[in-house]
């Protein structure tokens, strides 16, 4: 079944601050490392053997579009590209159903490419999603 793309109409929830900006004297979350869950080594070996190394390479290549860090200026991808919050033009919620397993991801679209955020595959997925939704331009959420 093909993925269903929907515009995001969520209202961002507040993020619990864990960084104190001493100059401003107020608690603000300045940056957050995005930690992806590791795939099992045995799984990668099995995929590598049965696909002659293509599957692990494909997984690595697709994860280059995932965020590595998010901060108040924008998002830095695992590929090293940095996209500022004002550059994000649209946030799309994509729901996929593969053999009864439902996965939700959020695509942050910009002129520099698409950032894929899959909260279920991140150790701190919900916090990262909240952080992002608070910082993207309001018109990107409603388009």
MODELLER restraints for C-alpha pairs under 7 A, 6 or more apart:
rsr = mdl.restraints
at = mdl.atoms
rsr.add(forms.Gaussian(group=physical.xy_distance, feature=features.Distance(at['CA:1:A'], at['CA:97:A']), mean=6.44, stdev=0.5))
rsr.add(forms.Gaussian(group=physical.xy_distance, feature=features.Distance(at['CA:1:A'], at['CA:98:A']), mean=6.71, stdev=0.5))
rsr.add(forms.Gaussian(group=physical.xy_distance, feature=features.Distance(at['CA:2:A'], at['CA:96:A']), mean=6.78, stdev=0.5))
rsr.add(forms.Gaussian(group=physical.xy_distance, feature=features.Distance(at['CA:3:A'], at['CA:94:A']), mean=6.24, stdev=0.5))
rsr.add(forms.Gaussian(group=physical.xy_distance, feature=features.Distance(at['CA:3:A'], at['CA:95:A']), mean=5.60, stdev=0.5))
rsr.add(forms.Gaussian(group=physical.xy_distance, feature=features.Distance(at['CA:3:A'], at['CA:96:A']), mean=4.45, stdev=0.5))
rsr.add(forms.Gaussian(group=physical.xy_distance, feature=features.Distance(at['CA:4:A'], at['CA:94:A']), mean=5.55, stdev=0.5))
rsr.add(forms.Gaussian(group=physical.xy_distance, feature=features.Distance(at['CA:4:A'], at['CA:95:A']), mean=5.31, stdev=0.5))
rsr.add(forms.Gaussian(group=physical.xy_distance, feature=features.Distance(at['CA:4:A'], at['CA:96:A']), mean=6.47, stdev=0.5))
rsr.add(forms.Gaussian(group=physical.xy_distance, feature=features.Distance(at['CA:5:A'], at['CA:92:A']), mean=6.42, stdev=0.5))
rsr.add(forms.Gaussian(group=physical.xy_distance, feature=features.Distance(at['CA:5:A'], at['CA:93:A']), mean=5.87, stdev=0.5))
rsr.add(forms.Gaussian(group=physical.xy_distance, feature=features.Distance(at['CA:5:A'], at['CA:94:A']), mean=4.55, stdev=0.5))
rsr.add(forms.Gaussian(group=physical.xy_distance, feature=features.Distance(at['CA:5:A'], at['CA:95:A']), mean=6.69, stdev=0.5))
rsr.add(forms.Gaussian(group=physical.xy_distance, feature=features.Distance(at['CA:6:A'], at['CA:92:A']), mean=5.72, stdev=0.5))
rsr.add(forms.Gaussian(group=physical.xy_distance, feature=features.Distance(at['CA:6:A'], at['CA:93:A']), mean=5.15, stdev=0.5))
rsr.add(forms.Gaussian(group=physical.xy_distance, feature=features.Distance(at['CA:6:A'], at['CA:94:A']), mean=6.24, stdev=0.5))
rsr.add(forms.Gaussian(group=physical.xy_distance, feature=features.Distance(at['CA:7:A'], at['CA:91:A']), mean=6.62, stdev=0.5))
rsr.add(forms.Gaussian(group=physical.xy_distance, feature=features.Distance(at['CA:7:A'], at['CA:92:A']), mean=4.83, stdev=0.5))
rsr.add(forms.Gaussian(group=physical.xy_distance, feature=features.Distance(at['CA:7:A'], at['CA:93:A']), mean=5.99, stdev=0.5))
rsr.add(forms.Gaussian(group=physical.xy_distance, feature=features.Distance(at['CA:7:A'], at['CA:142:A']), mean=6.60, stdev=0.5))
rsr.add(forms.Gaussian(group=physical.xy_distance, feature=features.Distance(at['CA:7:A'], at['CA:143:A']), mean=6.34, stdev=0.5))
rsr.add(forms.Gaussian(group=physical.xy_distance, feature=features.Distance(at['CA:8:A'], at['CA:91:A']), mean=6.10, stdev=0.5))
rsr.add(forms.Gaussian(group=physical.xy_distance, feature=features.Distance(at['CA:8:A'], at['CA:92:A']), mean=5.59, stdev=0.5))
rsr.add(forms.Gaussian(group=physical.xy_distance, feature=features.Distance(at['CA:8:A'], at['CA:93:A']), mean=5.65, stdev=0.5))
rsr.add(forms.Gaussian(group=physical.xy_distance, feature=features.Distance(at['CA:8:A'], at['CA:141:A']), mean=5.38, stdev=0.5))
rsr.add(forms.Gaussian(group=physical.xy_distance, feature=features.Distance(at['CA:8:A'], at['CA:142:A']), mean=6.40, stdev=0.5))
rsr.add(forms.Gaussian(group=physical.xy_distance, feature=features.Distance(at['CA:9:A'], at['CA:141:A']), mean=6.06, stdev=0.5))
rsr.add(forms.Gaussian(group=physical.xy_distance, feature=features.Distance(at['CA:9:A'], at['CA:142:A']), mean=5.96, stdev=0.5))
rsr.add(forms.Gaussian(group=physical.xy_distance, feature=features.Distance(at['CA:12:A'], at['CA:130:A']), mean=6.03, stdev=0.5))
rsr.add(forms.Gaussian(group=physical.xy_distance, feature=features.Distance(at['CA:12:A'], at['CA:133:A']), mean=5.34, stdev=0.5))
rsr.add(forms.Gaussian(group=physical.xy_distance, feature=features.Distance(at['CA:12:A'], at['CA:134:A']), mean=5.54, stdev=0.5))
rsr.add(forms.Gaussian(group=physical.xy_distance, feature=features.Distance(at['CA:13:A'], at['CA:130:A']), mean=6.00, stdev=0.5))
rsr.add(forms.Gaussian(group=physical.xy_distance, feature=features.Distance(at['CA:14:A'], at['CA:130:A']), mean=6.94, stdev=0.5))
rsr.add(forms.Gaussian(group=physical.xy_distance, feature=features.Distance(at['CA:15:A'], at['CA:127:A']), mean=6.87, stdev=0.5))
rsr.add(forms.Gaussian(group=physical.xy_distance, feature=features.Distance(at['CA:15:A'], at['CA:130:A']), mean=6.26, stdev=0.5))
rsr.add(forms.Gaussian(group=physical.xy_distance, feature=features.Distance(at['CA:15:A'], at['CA:131:A']), mean=6.35, stdev=0.5))
rsr.add(forms.Gaussian(group=physical.xy_distance, feature=features.Distance(at['CA:17:A'], at['CA:27:A']), mean=5.91, stdev=0.5))
rsr.add(forms.Gaussian(group=physical.xy_distance, feature=features.Distance(at['CA:17:A'], at['CA:28:A']), mean=5.44, stdev=0.5))
rsr.add(forms.Gaussian(group=physical.xy_distance, feature=features.Distance(at['CA:17:A'], at['CA:29:A']), mean=4.97, stdev=0.5))
rsr.add(forms.Gaussian(group=physical.xy_distance, feature=features.Distance(at['CA:18:A'], at['CA:29:A']), mean=5.88, stdev=0.5))
rsr.add(forms.Gaussian(group=physical.xy_distance, feature=features.Distance(at['CA:19:A'], at['CA:27:A']), mean=6.21, stdev=0.5))
rsr.add(forms.Gaussian(group=physical.xy_distance, feature=features.Distance(at['CA:19:A'], at['CA:28:A']), mean=5.76, stdev=0.5))
rsr.add(forms.Gaussian(group=physical.xy_distance, feature=features.Distance(at['CA:19:A'], at['CA:29:A']), mean=5.15, stdev=0.5))
rsr.add(forms.Gaussian(group=physical.xy_distance, feature=features.Distance(at['CA:19:A'], at['CA:30:A']), mean=6.42, stdev=0.5))
rsr.add(forms.Gaussian(group=physical.xy_distance, feature=features.Distance(at['CA:20:A'], at['CA:26:A']), mean=6.32, stdev=0.5))
rsr.add(forms.Gaussian(group=physical.xy_distance, feature=features.Distance(at['CA:20:A'], at['CA:27:A']), mean=4.49, stdev=0.5))
rsr.add(forms.Gaussian(group=physical.xy_distance, feature=features.Distance(at['CA:20:A'], at['CA:28:A']), mean=5.82, stdev=0.5))
rsr.add(forms.Gaussian(group=physical.xy_distance, feature=features.Distance(at['CA:21:A'], at['CA:27:A']), mean=5.98, stdev=0.5))
rsr.add(forms.Gaussian(group=physical.xy_distance, feature=features.Distance(at['CA:21:A'], at['CA:28:A']), mean=6.22, stdev=0.5))
rsr.add(forms.Gaussian(group=physical.xy_distance, feature=features.Distance(at['CA:30:A'], at['CA:71:A']), mean=5.52, stdev=0.5))
rsr.add(forms.Gaussian(group=physical.xy_distance, feature=features.Distance(at['CA:30:A'], at['CA:72:A']), mean=5.75, stdev=0.5))
rsr.add(forms.Gaussian(group=physical.xy_distance, feature=features.Distance(at['CA:31:A'], at['CA:70:A']), mean=5.57, stdev=0.5))
rsr.add(forms.Gaussian(group=physical.xy_distance, feature=features.Distance(at['CA:31:A'], at['CA:71:A']), mean=3.90, stdev=0.5))
rsr.add(forms.Gaussian(group=physical.xy_distance, feature=features.Distance(at['CA:31:A'], at['CA:72:A']), mean=6.55, stdev=0.5))
rsr.add(forms.Gaussian(group=physical.xy_distance, feature=features.Distance(at['CA:32:A'], at['CA:69:A']), mean=5.76, stdev=0.5))
rsr.add(forms.Gaussian(group=physical.xy_distance, feature=features.Distance(at['CA:32:A'], at['CA:70:A']), mean=5.34, stdev=0.5))
rsr.add(forms.Gaussian(group=physical.xy_distance, feature=features.Distance(at['CA:32:A'], at['CA:71:A']), mean=6.23, stdev=0.5))
rsr.add(forms.Gaussian(group=physical.xy_distance, feature=features.Distance(at['CA:33:A'], at['CA:68:A']), mean=6.17, stdev=0.5))
rsr.add(forms.Gaussian(group=physical.xy_distance, feature=features.Distance(at['CA:33:A'], at['CA:69:A']), mean=4.57, stdev=0.5))
rsr.add(forms.Gaussian(group=physical.xy_distance, feature=features.Distance(at['CA:33:A'], at['CA:70:A']), mean=6.56, stdev=0.5))
rsr.add(forms.Gaussian(group=physical.xy_distance, feature=features.Distance(at['CA:34:A'], at['CA:67:A']), mean=6.36, stdev=0.5))
rsr.add(forms.Gaussian(group=physical.xy_distance, feature=features.Distance(at['CA:34:A'], at['CA:68:A']), mean=5.04, stdev=0.5))
rsr.add(forms.Gaussian(group=physical.xy_distance, feature=features.Distance(at['CA:34:A'], at['CA:69:A']), mean=5.42, stdev=0.5))
rsr.add(forms.Gaussian(group=physical.xy_distance, feature=features.Distance(at['CA:34:A'], at['CA:124:A']), mean=6.81, stdev=0.5))
rsr.add(forms.Gaussian(group=physical.xy_distance, feature=features.Distance(at['CA:34:A'], at['CA:128:A']), mean=6.87, stdev=0.5))
rsr.add(forms.Gaussian(group=physical.xy_distance, feature=features.Distance(at['CA:35:A'], at['CA:122:A']), mean=5.69, stdev=0.5))
rsr.add(forms.Gaussian(group=physical.xy_distance, feature=features.Distance(at['CA:35:A'], at['CA:123:A']), mean=5.54, stdev=0.5))
rsr.add(forms.Gaussian(group=physical.xy_distance, feature=features.Distance(at['CA:35:A'], at['CA:124:A']), mean=6.47, stdev=0.5))
rsr.add(forms.Gaussian(group=physical.xy_distance, feature=features.Distance(at['CA:36:A'], at['CA:121:A']), mean=6.05, stdev=0.5))
rsr.add(forms.Gaussian(group=physical.xy_distance, feature=features.Distance(at['CA:36:A'], at['CA:122:A']), mean=4.30, stdev=0.5))
rsr.add(forms.Gaussian(group=physical.xy_distance, feature=features.Distance(at['CA:36:A'], at['CA:123:A']), mean=5.83, stdev=0.5))
rsr.add(forms.Gaussian(group=physical.xy_distance, feature=features.Distance(at['CA:37:A'], at['CA:121:A']), mean=5.66, stdev=0.5))
rsr.add(forms.Gaussian(group=physical.xy_distance, feature=features.Distance(at['CA:37:A'], at['CA:122:A']), mean=5.33, stdev=0.5))
rsr.add(forms.Gaussian(group=physical.xy_distance, feature=features.Distance(at['CA:37:A'], at['CA:123:A']), mean=5.67, stdev=0.5))
rsr.add(forms.Gaussian(group=physical.xy_distance, feature=features.Distance(at['CA:44:A'], at['CA:56:A']), mean=6.23, stdev=0.5))
rsr.add(forms.Gaussian(group=physical.xy_distance, feature=features.Distance(at['CA:47:A'], at['CA:55:A']), mean=5.99, stdev=0.5))
rsr.add(forms.Gaussian(group=physical.xy_distance, feature=features.Distance(at['CA:47:A'], at['CA:56:A']), mean=6.79, stdev=0.5))
rsr.add(forms.Gaussian(group=physical.xy_distance, feature=features.Distance(at['CA:48:A'], at['CA:54:A']), mean=6.59, stdev=0.5))
rsr.add(forms.Gaussian(group=physical.xy_distance, feature=features.Distance(at['CA:48:A'], at['CA:55:A']), mean=6.08, stdev=0.5))
rsr.add(forms.Gaussian(group=physical.xy_distance, feature=features.Distance(at['CA:48:A'], at['CA:56:A']), mean=5.99, stdev=0.5))
rsr.add(forms.Gaussian(group=physical.xy_distance, feature=features.Distance(at['CA:64:A'], at['CA:77:A']), mean=6.51, stdev=0.5))
rsr.add(forms.Gaussian(group=physical.xy_distance, feature=features.Distance(at['CA:64:A'], at['CA:78:A']), mean=4.81, stdev=0.5))
rsr.add(forms.Gaussian(group=physical.xy_distance, feature=features.Distance(at['CA:64:A'], at['CA:79:A']), mean=4.79, stdev=0.5))
rsr.add(forms.Gaussian(group=physical.xy_distance, feature=features.Distance(at['CA:65:A'], at['CA:77:A']), mean=5.92, stdev=0.5))
rsr.add(forms.Gaussian(group=physical.xy_distance, feature=features.Distance(at['CA:65:A'], at['CA:78:A']), mean=6.50, stdev=0.5))
rsr.add(forms.Gaussian(group=physical.xy_distance, feature=features.Distance(at['CA:65:A'], at['CA:79:A']), mean=6.76, stdev=0.5))
rsr.add(forms.Gaussian(group=physical.xy_distance, feature=features.Distance(at['CA:65:A'], at['CA:114:A']), mean=6.88, stdev=0.5))
rsr.add(forms.Gaussian(group=physical.xy_distance, feature=features.Distance(at['CA:65:A'], at['CA:115:A']), mean=5.26, stdev=0.5))
rsr.add(forms.Gaussian(group=physical.xy_distance, feature=features.Distance(at['CA:65:A'], at['CA:116:A']), mean=5.89, stdev=0.5))
rsr.add(forms.Gaussian(group=physical.xy_distance, feature=features.Distance(at['CA:66:A'], at['CA:77:A']), mean=5.59, stdev=0.5))
rsr.add(forms.Gaussian(group=physical.xy_distance, feature=features.Distance(at['CA:66:A'], at['CA:78:A']), mean=5.96, stdev=0.5))
rsr.add(forms.Gaussian(group=physical.xy_distance, feature=features.Distance(at['CA:66:A'], at['CA:115:A']), mean=5.81, stdev=0.5))
rsr.add(forms.Gaussian(group=physical.xy_distance, feature=features.Distance(at['CA:66:A'], at['CA:116:A']), mean=5.17, stdev=0.5))
rsr.add(forms.Gaussian(group=physical.xy_distance, feature=features.Distance(at['CA:66:A'], at['CA:117:A']), mean=6.16, stdev=0.5))
rsr.add(forms.Gaussian(group=physical.xy_distance, feature=features.Distance(at['CA:67:A'], at['CA:75:A']), mean=6.32, stdev=0.5))
rsr.add(forms.Gaussian(group=physical.xy_distance, feature=features.Distance(at['CA:67:A'], at['CA:76:A']), mean=5.72, stdev=0.5))
rsr.add(forms.Gaussian(group=physical.xy_distance, feature=features.Distance(at['CA:67:A'], at['CA:77:A']), mean=4.20, stdev=0.5))
rsr.add(forms.Gaussian(group=physical.xy_distance, feature=features.Distance(at['CA:67:A'], at['CA:78:A']), mean=5.77, stdev=0.5))
rsr.add(forms.Gaussian(group=physical.xy_distance, feature=features.Distance(at['CA:67:A'], at['CA:115:A']), mean=6.83, stdev=0.5))
rsr.add(forms.Gaussian(group=physical.xy_distance, feature=features.Distance(at['CA:68:A'], at['CA:76:A']), mean=5.73, stdev=0.5))
rsr.add(forms.Gaussian(group=physical.xy_distance, feature=features.Distance(at['CA:68:A'], at['CA:77:A']), mean=5.12, stdev=0.5))
rsr.add(forms.Gaussian(group=physical.xy_distance, feature=features.Distance(at['CA:68:A'], at['CA:78:A']), mean=4.97, stdev=0.5))
rsr.add(forms.Gaussian(group=physical.xy_distance, feature=features.Distance(at['CA:69:A'], at['CA:75:A']), mean=5.90, stdev=0.5))
rsr.add(forms.Gaussian(group=physical.xy_distance, feature=features.Distance(at['CA:69:A'], at['CA:76:A']), mean=5.23, stdev=0.5))
rsr.add(forms.Gaussian(group=physical.xy_distance, feature=features.Distance(at['CA:69:A'], at['CA:77:A']), mean=6.99, stdev=0.5))
rsr.add(forms.Gaussian(group=physical.xy_distance, feature=features.Distance(at['CA:70:A'], at['CA:76:A']), mean=6.28, stdev=0.5))
rsr.add(forms.Gaussian(group=physical.xy_distance, feature=features.Distance(at['CA:73:A'], at['CA:84:A']), mean=5.60, stdev=0.5))
rsr.add(forms.Gaussian(group=physical.xy_distance, feature=features.Distance(at['CA:73:A'], at['CA:85:A']), mean=6.29, stdev=0.5))
rsr.add(forms.Gaussian(group=physical.xy_distance, feature=features.Distance(at['CA:74:A'], at['CA:82:A']), mean=6.91, stdev=0.5))
rsr.add(forms.Gaussian(group=physical.xy_distance, feature=features.Distance(at['CA:74:A'], at['CA:83:A']), mean=5.53, stdev=0.5))
rsr.add(forms.Gaussian(group=physical.xy_distance, feature=features.Distance(at['CA:74:A'], at['CA:84:A']), mean=3.97, stdev=0.5))
rsr.add(forms.Gaussian(group=physical.xy_distance, feature=features.Distance(at['CA:74:A'], at['CA:85:A']), mean=4.74, stdev=0.5))
rsr.add(forms.Gaussian(group=physical.xy_distance, feature=features.Distance(at['CA:75:A'], at['CA:82:A']), mean=5.69, stdev=0.5))
rsr.add(forms.Gaussian(group=physical.xy_distance, feature=features.Distance(at['CA:75:A'], at['CA:83:A']), mean=5.36, stdev=0.5))
rsr.add(forms.Gaussian(group=physical.xy_distance, feature=features.Distance(at['CA:75:A'], at['CA:84:A']), mean=6.35, stdev=0.5))
rsr.add(forms.Gaussian(group=physical.xy_distance, feature=features.Distance(at['CA:76:A'], at['CA:82:A']), mean=4.23, stdev=0.5))
rsr.add(forms.Gaussian(group=physical.xy_distance, feature=features.Distance(at['CA:76:A'], at['CA:83:A']), mean=6.36, stdev=0.5))
rsr.add(forms.Gaussian(group=physical.xy_distance, feature=features.Distance(at['CA:85:A'], at['CA:135:A']), mean=6.46, stdev=0.5))
rsr.add(forms.Gaussian(group=physical.xy_distance, feature=features.Distance(at['CA:85:A'], at['CA:136:A']), mean=5.32, stdev=0.5))
rsr.add(forms.Gaussian(group=physical.xy_distance, feature=features.Distance(at['CA:85:A'], at['CA:137:A']), mean=6.78, stdev=0.5))
rsr.add(forms.Gaussian(group=physical.xy_distance, feature=features.Distance(at['CA:86:A'], at['CA:136:A']), mean=7.00, stdev=0.5))
rsr.add(forms.Gaussian(group=physical.xy_distance, feature=features.Distance(at['CA:86:A'], at['CA:137:A']), mean=6.21, stdev=0.5))
rsr.add(forms.Gaussian(group=physical.xy_distance, feature=features.Distance(at['CA:87:A'], at['CA:110:A']), mean=5.73, stdev=0.5))
rsr.add(forms.Gaussian(group=physical.xy_distance, feature=features.Distance(at['CA:88:A'], at['CA:108:A']), mean=6.34, stdev=0.5))
rsr.add(forms.Gaussian(group=physical.xy_distance, feature=features.Distance(at['CA:88:A'], at['CA:109:A']), mean=5.65, stdev=0.5))
rsr.add(forms.Gaussian(group=physical.xy_distance, feature=features.Distance(at['CA:88:A'], at['CA:110:A']), mean=4.61, stdev=0.5))
rsr.add(forms.Gaussian(group=physical.xy_distance, feature=features.Distance(at['CA:88:A'], at['CA:136:A']), mean=6.64, stdev=0.5))
rsr.add(forms.Gaussian(group=physical.xy_distance, feature=features.Distance(at['CA:88:A'], at['CA:140:A']), mean=6.74, stdev=0.5))
rsr.add(forms.Gaussian(group=physical.xy_distance, feature=features.Distance(at['CA:89:A'], at['CA:109:A']), mean=5.79, stdev=0.5))
rsr.add(forms.Gaussian(group=physical.xy_distance, feature=features.Distance(at['CA:89:A'], at['CA:110:A']), mean=5.42, stdev=0.5))
rsr.add(forms.Gaussian(group=physical.xy_distance, feature=features.Distance(at['CA:89:A'], at['CA:140:A']), mean=4.96, stdev=0.5))
rsr.add(forms.Gaussian(group=physical.xy_distance, feature=features.Distance(at['CA:90:A'], at['CA:108:A']), mean=5.98, stdev=0.5))
rsr.add(forms.Gaussian(group=physical.xy_distance, feature=features.Distance(at['CA:90:A'], at['CA:109:A']), mean=5.15, stdev=0.5))
rsr.add(forms.Gaussian(group=physical.xy_distance, feature=features.Distance(at['CA:90:A'], at['CA:140:A']), mean=4.04, stdev=0.5))
rsr.add(forms.Gaussian(group=physical.xy_distance, feature=features.Distance(at['CA:90:A'], at['CA:141:A']), mean=6.21, stdev=0.5))
rsr.add(forms.Gaussian(group=physical.xy_distance, feature=features.Distance(at['CA:90:A'], at['CA:143:A']), mean=6.05, stdev=0.5))
rsr.add(forms.Gaussian(group=physical.xy_distance, feature=features.Distance(at['CA:91:A'], at['CA:106:A']), mean=6.59, stdev=0.5))
rsr.add(forms.Gaussian(group=physical.xy_distance, feature=features.Distance(at['CA:91:A'], at['CA:107:A']), mean=5.63, stdev=0.5))
rsr.add(forms.Gaussian(group=physical.xy_distance, feature=features.Distance(at['CA:91:A'], at['CA:108:A']), mean=4.69, stdev=0.5))
rsr.add(forms.Gaussian(group=physical.xy_distance, feature=features.Distance(at['CA:91:A'], at['CA:109:A']), mean=6.23, stdev=0.5))
rsr.add(forms.Gaussian(group=physical.xy_distance, feature=features.Distance(at['CA:91:A'], at['CA:140:A']), mean=5.67, stdev=0.5))
rsr.add(forms.Gaussian(group=physical.xy_distance, feature=features.Distance(at['CA:91:A'], at['CA:141:A']), mean=5.47, stdev=0.5))
rsr.add(forms.Gaussian(group=physical.xy_distance, feature=features.Distance(at['CA:92:A'], at['CA:106:A']), mean=5.56, stdev=0.5))
rsr.add(forms.Gaussian(group=physical.xy_distance, feature=features.Distance(at['CA:92:A'], at['CA:107:A']), mean=5.11, stdev=0.5))
rsr.add(forms.Gaussian(group=physical.xy_distance, feature=features.Distance(at['CA:92:A'], at['CA:108:A']), mean=6.65, stdev=0.5))
rsr.add(forms.Gaussian(group=physical.xy_distance, feature=features.Distance(at['CA:93:A'], at['CA:104:A']), mean=6.99, stdev=0.5))
rsr.add(forms.Gaussian(group=physical.xy_distance, feature=features.Distance(at['CA:93:A'], at['CA:105:A']), mean=5.94, stdev=0.5))
rsr.add(forms.Gaussian(group=physical.xy_distance, feature=features.Distance(at['CA:93:A'], at['CA:106:A']), mean=4.59, stdev=0.5))
rsr.add(forms.Gaussian(group=physical.xy_distance, feature=features.Distance(at['CA:93:A'], at['CA:107:A']), mean=6.49, stdev=0.5))
rsr.add(forms.Gaussian(group=physical.xy_distance, feature=features.Distance(at['CA:94:A'], at['CA:104:A']), mean=5.71, stdev=0.5))
rsr.add(forms.Gaussian(group=physical.xy_distance, feature=features.Distance(at['CA:94:A'], at['CA:105:A']), mean=5.26, stdev=0.5))
rsr.add(forms.Gaussian(group=physical.xy_distance, feature=features.Distance(at['CA:94:A'], at['CA:106:A']), mean=6.01, stdev=0.5))
rsr.add(forms.Gaussian(group=physical.xy_distance, feature=features.Distance(at['CA:95:A'], at['CA:102:A']), mean=6.85, stdev=0.5))
rsr.add(forms.Gaussian(group=physical.xy_distance, feature=features.Distance(at['CA:95:A'], at['CA:103:A']), mean=5.75, stdev=0.5))
rsr.add(forms.Gaussian(group=physical.xy_distance, feature=features.Distance(at['CA:95:A'], at['CA:104:A']), mean=4.52, stdev=0.5))
rsr.add(forms.Gaussian(group=physical.xy_distance, feature=features.Distance(at['CA:95:A'], at['CA:105:A']), mean=6.53, stdev=0.5))
rsr.add(forms.Gaussian(group=physical.xy_distance, feature=features.Distance(at['CA:96:A'], at['CA:102:A']), mean=5.56, stdev=0.5))
rsr.add(forms.Gaussian(group=physical.xy_distance, feature=features.Distance(at['CA:96:A'], at['CA:103:A']), mean=5.21, stdev=0.5))
rsr.add(forms.Gaussian(group=physical.xy_distance, feature=features.Distance(at['CA:96:A'], at['CA:104:A']), mean=6.41, stdev=0.5))
rsr.add(forms.Gaussian(group=physical.xy_distance, feature=features.Distance(at['CA:97:A'], at['CA:103:A']), mean=6.50, stdev=0.5))
rsr.add(forms.Gaussian(group=physical.xy_distance, feature=features.Distance(at['CA:104:A'], at['CA:118:A']), mean=6.45, stdev=0.5))
rsr.add(forms.Gaussian(group=physical.xy_distance, feature=features.Distance(at['CA:105:A'], at['CA:116:A']), mean=6.73, stdev=0.5))
rsr.add(forms.Gaussian(group=physical.xy_distance, feature=features.Distance(at['CA:105:A'], at['CA:117:A']), mean=5.51, stdev=0.5))
rsr.add(forms.Gaussian(group=physical.xy_distance, feature=features.Distance(at['CA:105:A'], at['CA:118:A']), mean=4.36, stdev=0.5))
rsr.add(forms.Gaussian(group=physical.xy_distance, feature=features.Distance(at['CA:105:A'], at['CA:119:A']), mean=6.75, stdev=0.5))
rsr.add(forms.Gaussian(group=physical.xy_distance, feature=features.Distance(at['CA:106:A'], at['CA:116:A']), mean=5.90, stdev=0.5))
rsr.add(forms.Gaussian(group=physical.xy_distance, feature=features.Distance(at['CA:106:A'], at['CA:117:A']), mean=5.05, stdev=0.5))
rsr.add(forms.Gaussian(group=physical.xy_distance, feature=features.Distance(at['CA:106:A'], at['CA:118:A']), mean=6.43, stdev=0.5))
rsr.add(forms.Gaussian(group=physical.xy_distance, feature=features.Distance(at['CA:107:A'], at['CA:114:A']), mean=6.13, stdev=0.5))
rsr.add(forms.Gaussian(group=physical.xy_distance, feature=features.Distance(at['CA:107:A'], at['CA:115:A']), mean=5.57, stdev=0.5))
rsr.add(forms.Gaussian(group=physical.xy_distance, feature=features.Distance(at['CA:107:A'], at['CA:116:A']), mean=4.78, stdev=0.5))
rsr.add(forms.Gaussian(group=physical.xy_distance, feature=features.Distance(at['CA:107:A'], at['CA:117:A']), mean=6.33, stdev=0.5))
rsr.add(forms.Gaussian(group=physical.xy_distance, feature=features.Distance(at['CA:108:A'], at['CA:114:A']), mean=5.51, stdev=0.5))
rsr.add(forms.Gaussian(group=physical.xy_distance, feature=features.Distance(at['CA:108:A'], at['CA:115:A']), mean=4.94, stdev=0.5))
rsr.add(forms.Gaussian(group=physical.xy_distance, feature=features.Distance(at['CA:108:A'], at['CA:116:A']), mean=6.51, stdev=0.5))
rsr.add(forms.Gaussian(group=physical.xy_distance, feature=features.Distance(at['CA:109:A'], at['CA:115:A']), mean=6.55, stdev=0.5))
rsr.add(forms.Gaussian(group=physical.xy_distance, feature=features.Distance(at['CA:119:A'], at['CA:125:A']), mean=3.87, stdev=0.5))
rsr.add(forms.Gaussian(group=physical.xy_distance, feature=features.Distance(at['CA:119:A'], at['CA:126:A']), mean=5.88, stdev=0.5))
rsr.add(forms.Gaussian(group=physical.xy_distance, feature=features.Distance(at['CA:119:A'], at['CA:129:A']), mean=6.83, stdev=0.5))
